[in-house]
Structure formats: structure tokens, C-alpha cells
Amino acid sequence: MSYHLDGKIALVTGGSKGLGKVISTRLAEAGAMVIVNYANYKEAAEQTAVSIQSSGGKAATVRGDITDEQAVAQLVTEVEATCGGTIDILVNNATGPQPELSIEESTWNDYLDQLVFFVKAPLLLTKAVLPGMKKKGEGRIITIGSEVVQLGNPNFSNYVTAKSSQIGMTRSWANELGPFGITVNLVNPGFIPVERHSEVNPLTLREYAKGVPLRKMGEPRDIGNAVAFLASSEARFITGQSISVNGGNTFGI
Ligand SMILES: NC(=O)c1ccc[n+]([C@@H]2O[C@H](COP(=O)([O-])OP(=O)(O)OC[C@H]3O[C@@H](n4cnc5c(N)ncnc54)[C@H](OP(=O)(O)O)[C@@H]3O)[C@@H](O)[C@H]2O)c1
């Protein structure tokens, strides 16, 4: 199914590679003008934008560390100037390093590092896009969570804790922003190999897939499709939801 996002402006944080790249591509296929955000690797972001443009889509890039308040304000102003309009769709996707640490190895700063990416950055970005969305009386805020919240992976509590916070954040924001026509949802990928997983042993992938009810690995496009749906007018009555896209690997909240 093809969703129609013509005339919409979408900002995808960490859109240069991994899931963000495919989310950006999918939103552009649906007709949105997509702004591909990145922090460090300009070339990767430009490649994503060029690949979208060469398929007939509309895309531009914006550099900015989404964990930094000033940088976020600046990048949103830059996007709005480039696009000549305010942001309709915000996808909170970017991630930093995800260290696996036992409790003994973990420090409070290891937890804070993850909270900064998965709670602080979405807060800064949401605050920056809200004036435009409220003025229009509509908007979409879509955050990329993770199935680790249901799985409770050991030696990963810094990441699991921060991803868990996104459920409460999504529900509270949905209640607060519903009266303004703004929907807020969480999309939880299963393990979906992207560039940074190139070293993962194929045996690990096969073992994971064996435990998934659909008996296969997901693809980045599965996440892109879910995001495109939630961004579309077809999803106008869906808000405050936590949606797993993981072949049925987890059930529940
Ligand atoms: N892939 C999976 O299996 C999986 C599973 C569950 C959940 N997720 C979630 O899905 C999302 C995407 O994950 P991924 O695997 O696609 O990650 P990824 O391939 O590592 O990509 C991360 C992206 O974030 C950007 N980024 C890093 N620091 C940034 C900063 N300070 N400001 C702005 N952008 C920044 C990177 O750009 P630069 O390289 O330029 O810094 C890059 O574009 C994350 O929220 C992750 O937790 C992924």
C-alpha cells in the first residue's frame, strides 16, 4: 500500500544510515520532502539524499547533534528555512553507541548517555517542532523504540531503561497533544541488521530468526513501512501506541 505524504515536510534524526536511511527513503517515496539529519558523516547523509533524489524524491540534509539544545534549535530553524514551511513529521530515530555492560561495569553516566539520546533529544526536537504543528492543527511524532523493553536483555540495562522511558513519554505526549491534532507513536523494531552489524556472526542471526514466530529477520524497510503508515492520514486515529515490528518476537506493551 502506498501512503500519500505529498506536501509534508519530514525530519528524520540519524537519517543518514541504518534504519533512518530507509525510513527517509520510504517517507520520500510516499511524497514527503525529507530532511536527513546526521551528526558526523556528511558523506553518508548526502548519499542518502542523492539516492532519494535520483529516484524522483525530495530530500536535503541537515547536520546537527540532536543531544545539544542549541544545535537542535538551529537545525530546526535551518530546515524550516530550506523547506519554506514547518515540520509536519518528526521521526526520533538517531542513536549513539550502545555499550553492553554488566551492572557492576555500569556507571550512572552510562545510563545518562542513553537517556540523553532517547529522552532528551526527542524532548528538544518535539519542543522545537510543536509551534508549527500546533499552528497547523496537525502533526506526527514517531519515535523508534526497541523490542528490548519487552525482552529485558541482560547486560544492556542502560539502553533498555532509556528505551523503556519512551513508552511513558509517548503516552503522556499523546494525551497532551491529542487536542491539537498531533499524534505520537512508538515503533519498536526487532533485531534488524544494518551497516553497523556487518561483523555479526551469521549463526547469531540464524539463532535469532529461529525464535521469531515468522522465522526470519526483519528488514529496514519493515520499519520504514510502519513509519510511513503512522505518518499518513490513514493513521489519523492512532496515537499513544507502542507498535512492535519484529515478526511477533514479543507481545504486550
Ligand atoms: N538496527 C536494529 O537492530 C535496531 C533494533 C531495535 C531498535 N533500533 C533503534 O533504531 C534506531 C536506529 O538504529 P540503527 O541501528 O539504524 O542505528 P545506526 O545505523 O547506528 O545509525 C545511527 C544514526 O544516528 C546518527 N547519529 C549519531 N549520533 C547523532 C547525534 N548526536 N545527532 C544526530 N544524529 C546522530 C548517525 O549519524 P552519524 O553517523 O553521522 O553520526 C546515524 O545516522 C535507534 O533508535 C535504535 O535504538 C535499532
The ligand as an SDF file (V2000), in Angstrom:
LIG
                    3D

 48 52  0  0  0  0  0  0  0  0999 V2000
   19.0100   -1.9180   13.9680 N   0  0  0  0  0  0  0  0  0  0  0  0
   18.4030   -2.5920   14.9240 C   0  0  0  0  0  0  0  0  0  0  0  0
   18.5060   -3.8300   15.0400 O   0  0  0  0  0  0  0  0  0  0  0  0
   17.5500   -1.8710   15.9240 C   0  0  0  0  0  0  0  0  0  0  0  0
   16.7430   -2.6490   16.7730 C   0  0  0  0  0  0  0  0  0  0  0  0
   15.9270   -2.0090   17.6950 C   0  0  0  0  0  0  0  0  0  0  0  0
   15.9090   -0.6270   17.7560 C   0  0  0  0  0  0  0  0  0  0  0  0
   16.7080    0.1040   16.9490 N   0  0  0  0  0  0  0  0  0  0  0  0
   16.6490    1.5860   17.0590 C   0  0  0  0  0  0  0  0  0  0  0  0
   16.5320    2.1230   15.7560 O   0  0  0  0  0  0  0  0  0  0  0  0
   17.1650    3.4100   15.6920 C   0  0  0  0  0  0  0  0  0  0  0  0
   18.1870    3.4170   14.5500 C   0  0  0  0  0  0  0  0  0  0  0  0
   19.1860    2.4370   14.8320 O   0  0  0  0  0  0  0  0  0  0  0  0
   20.2380    1.9770   13.7200 P   0  0  0  0  0  0  0  0  0  0  0  0
   20.5890    0.5780   14.0540 O   0  0  0  0  0  0  0  0  0  0  0  0
   19.7060    2.2810   12.3660 O   0  0  0  0  0  0  0  0  0  0  0  0
   21.4860    2.9690   14.0620 O   0  0  0  0  0  0  0  0  0  0  0  0
   22.7760    3.3580   13.1880 P   0  0  0  0  0  0  0  0  0  0  0  0
   22.8710    2.5670   11.9430 O   0  0  0  0  0  0  0  0  0  0  0  0
   23.9250    3.3090   14.1530 O   0  0  0  0  0  0  0  0  0  0  0  0
   22.5330    4.8850   12.7710 O   0  0  0  0  0  0  0  0  0  0  0  0
   22.5850    5.8810   13.7410 C   0  0  0  0  0  0  0  0  0  0  0  0
   22.2960    7.2370   13.0970 C   0  0  0  0  0  0  0  0  0  0  0  0
   22.2620    8.2250   14.1370 O   0  0  0  0  0  0  0  0  0  0  0  0
   23.1040    9.3160   13.7570 C   0  0  0  0  0  0  0  0  0  0  0  0
   23.6220    9.9890   14.9510 N   0  0  0  0  0  0  0  0  0  0  0  0
   24.5080    9.5040   15.8670 C   0  0  0  0  0  0  0  0  0  0  0  0
   24.7080   10.4320   16.8220 N   0  0  0  0  0  0  0  0  0  0  0  0
   23.9430   11.5080   16.4930 C   0  0  0  0  0  0  0  0  0  0  0  0
   23.7190   12.7780   17.1060 C   0  0  0  0  0  0  0  0  0  0  0  0
   24.3140   13.1310   18.2430 N   0  0  0  0  0  0  0  0  0  0  0  0
   22.8770   13.6480   16.4830 N   0  0  0  0  0  0  0  0  0  0  0  0
   22.2660   13.3050   15.3150 C   0  0  0  0  0  0  0  0  0  0  0  0
   22.4280   12.1130   14.7140 N   0  0  0  0  0  0  0  0  0  0  0  0
   23.2490   11.2290   15.3000 C   0  0  0  0  0  0  0  0  0  0  0  0
   24.1750    8.6960   12.8900 C   0  0  0  0  0  0  0  0  0  0  0  0
   24.7790    9.6900   12.0840 O   0  0  0  0  0  0  0  0  0  0  0  0
   26.3950    9.9160   12.0820 P   0  0  0  0  0  0  0  0  0  0  0  0
   26.9560    8.5810   11.6980 O   0  0  0  0  0  0  0  0  0  0  0  0
   26.6600   10.9930   11.1260 O   0  0  0  0  0  0  0  0  0  0  0  0
   26.7660   10.2800   13.4950 O   0  0  0  0  0  0  0  0  0  0  0  0
   23.3470    7.6920   12.0990 C   0  0  0  0  0  0  0  0  0  0  0  0
   22.7000    8.3280   11.0350 O   0  0  0  0  0  0  0  0  0  0  0  0
   17.7660    3.6280   17.0940 C   0  0  0  0  0  0  0  0  0  0  0  0
   16.8850    4.3780   17.8820 O   0  0  0  0  0  0  0  0  0  0  0  0
   17.9130    2.2200   17.6340 C   0  0  0  0  0  0  0  0  0  0  0  0
   17.9310    2.1880   19.0420 O   0  0  0  0  0  0  0  0  0  0  0  0
   17.5350   -0.4840   16.0240 C   0  0  0  0  0  0  0  0  0  0  0  0
  1  2  1  0
  2  3  2  0
  2  4  1  0
  4  5  1  0
  4 48  2  0
  5  6  2  0
  6  7  1  0
  7  8  2  0
  8  9  1  0
  8 48  1  0
  9 10  1  0
  9 46  1  0
 10 11  1  0
 11 12  1  0
 11 44  1  0
 12 13  1  0
 13 14  1  0
 14 15  2  0
 14 16  1  0
 14 17  1  0
 17 18  1  0
 18 19  2  0
 18 20  1  0
 18 21  1  0
 21 22  1  0
 22 23  1  0
 23 24  1  0
 23 42  1  0
 24 25  1  0
 25 26  1  0
 25 36  1  0
 26 27  1  0
 26 35  1  0
 27 28  2  0
 28 29  1  0
 29 30  1  0
 29 35  2  0
 30 31  1  0
 30 32  2  0
 32 33  1  0
 33 34  2  0
 34 35  1  0
 36 37  1  0
 36 42  1  0
 37 38  1  0
 38 39  2  0
 38 40  1  0
 38 41  1  0
 42 43  1  0
 44 45  1  0
 44 46  1  0
 46 47  1  0
M  CHG  2   8   1  16  -1
M  END
$$$$
